Amino acid sequence: MEKKNIDWANLGFGYMKTDYRYVSNYTDGKWDDGAITTDDMITMSECACVLQYAQTIFEGMKAYTTQDGKTVVFRPDLNASRLVDSAKRLEMPPFPEERFLDAIDQLVRANKEWVPPFGSGASLYIRPYMFGINPVIGVKPATDYQFRAFATPVGPYFKGGVKPLTIKISDFDRAAPNGTGHIKAGLNYAMSLHAIVTAHAEGYDENMYLDSATRTKVEETGGANFLFVTKDGKIVTPKSNTILPSITRRSLIQVAKDYLGIEAEEREVYVDELKDMAECGLCGTAAVISPVGKIVDHGKEICLPSGMNAMGPITQKLYDTLTGIQMGRIEAPKGWIRVIE
Ligand SMILES: *Cc1c(COP(=O)(O)O)cnc(C)c1O
């Protein structure tokens, strides 16, 4: 199989139309068989529920080429179950988990020429999503849905080296108690756009959102969970039922404990504790971990001792171990790697 002729190492994070996508439709109370198609366009009613009331949820994951030439996907079973959780919260019919895994297999297999080669630092980003497609004007859930998954190659996240981020504590809220912060819904992103555009205009890379009830506890950024290293070398990650349970963060906690012998704890993290942290990183599929160098709390700068030039030592170990597992350099825990034959 020939790979596509792409300058993989210089790809950014953007949409590039690939050859195939997977589509399944839900009508009359059931999902159809689903199929791979070349058609990247969606035709729907002007009154589709997704357009009027944002009934849409999504997932994000990556396929890689490993050192020994296999095409693999990292823990797609967790994306499958998280999409089910998201669907239930928005009154959508869950897409069955085994169907999800089969859809990803078919999608990646069809687009194998688009999976970046080993060593390029690039990967194939996979975006499964589903949305209410029939006309809805009185507010209620749709009756018809579409599940889709497409793939697009994305470049190495740390092109030109690691640059720790400067983030600000936001005055906007991301999620409310008993709201939708814990599911991967498009609506959580729509309302974050103003906050991120504002933060960028002020010169920050990202927002740190606090719990909206007390504004004393750290939640997450718009699209990544926090992981902190304390000065005595322990890992701490915020516990909250209004953050999105990042698969990367959950994997890193297990890597810390089982591979590196580092104590790791999920607990409430107070803003007051930030000055005592040694390292801070943002965890998500896109970067695995992006180091944070500085947190600005209404003009007051909290500079992480790991500095503005490199990842902190524990963050680096976590990053190297998890990416080693993903790339097949380090043996993975059972069930973490799905090989696409
Ligand atoms: C997707 C997402 C993350 C990261 O989750 P991963 O499964 O690690 O990619 C974190 N926070 C939010 C709000 C997200 O939508």
The ligand as an SDF file (V2000), in Angstrom:
LIG
                    3D

 15 15  0  0  0  0  0  0  0  0999 V2000
  -12.3930   15.7790   24.3370 C   0  0  0  0  0  0  0  0  0  0  0  0
  -12.1940   16.6190   25.5490 C   0  0  0  0  0  0  0  0  0  0  0  0
  -11.1130   16.4260   26.4230 C   0  0  0  0  0  0  0  0  0  0  0  0
   -9.9980   15.4360   26.1420 C   0  0  0  0  0  0  0  0  0  0  0  0
  -10.4200   14.1300   26.1390 O   0  0  0  0  0  0  0  0  0  0  0  0
   -9.5520   12.9700   25.4600 P   0  0  0  0  0  0  0  0  0  0  0  0
  -10.4330   11.7850   25.5400 O   0  0  0  0  0  0  0  0  0  0  0  0
   -8.3220   12.8090   26.2590 O   0  0  0  0  0  0  0  0  0  0  0  0
   -9.2580   13.4300   24.0720 O   0  0  0  0  0  0  0  0  0  0  0  0
  -11.0560   17.2010   27.5650 C   0  0  0  0  0  0  0  0  0  0  0  0
  -11.9890   18.1350   27.8380 N   0  0  0  0  0  0  0  0  0  0  0  0
  -13.0230   18.3610   27.0060 C   0  0  0  0  0  0  0  0  0  0  0  0
  -14.0000   19.4150   27.3570 C   0  0  0  0  0  0  0  0  0  0  0  0
  -13.1560   17.6140   25.8460 C   0  0  0  0  0  0  0  0  0  0  0  0
  -14.1880   17.8510   25.0300 O   0  0  0  0  0  0  0  0  0  0  0  0
  1  2  1  0
  2  3  1  0
  2 14  2  0
  3  4  1  0
  3 10  2  0
  4  5  1  0
  5  6  1  0
  6  7  2  0
  6  8  1  0
  6  9  1  0
 10 11  1  0
 11 12  2  0
 12 13  1  0
 12 14  1  0
 14 15  1  0
M  END
$$$$
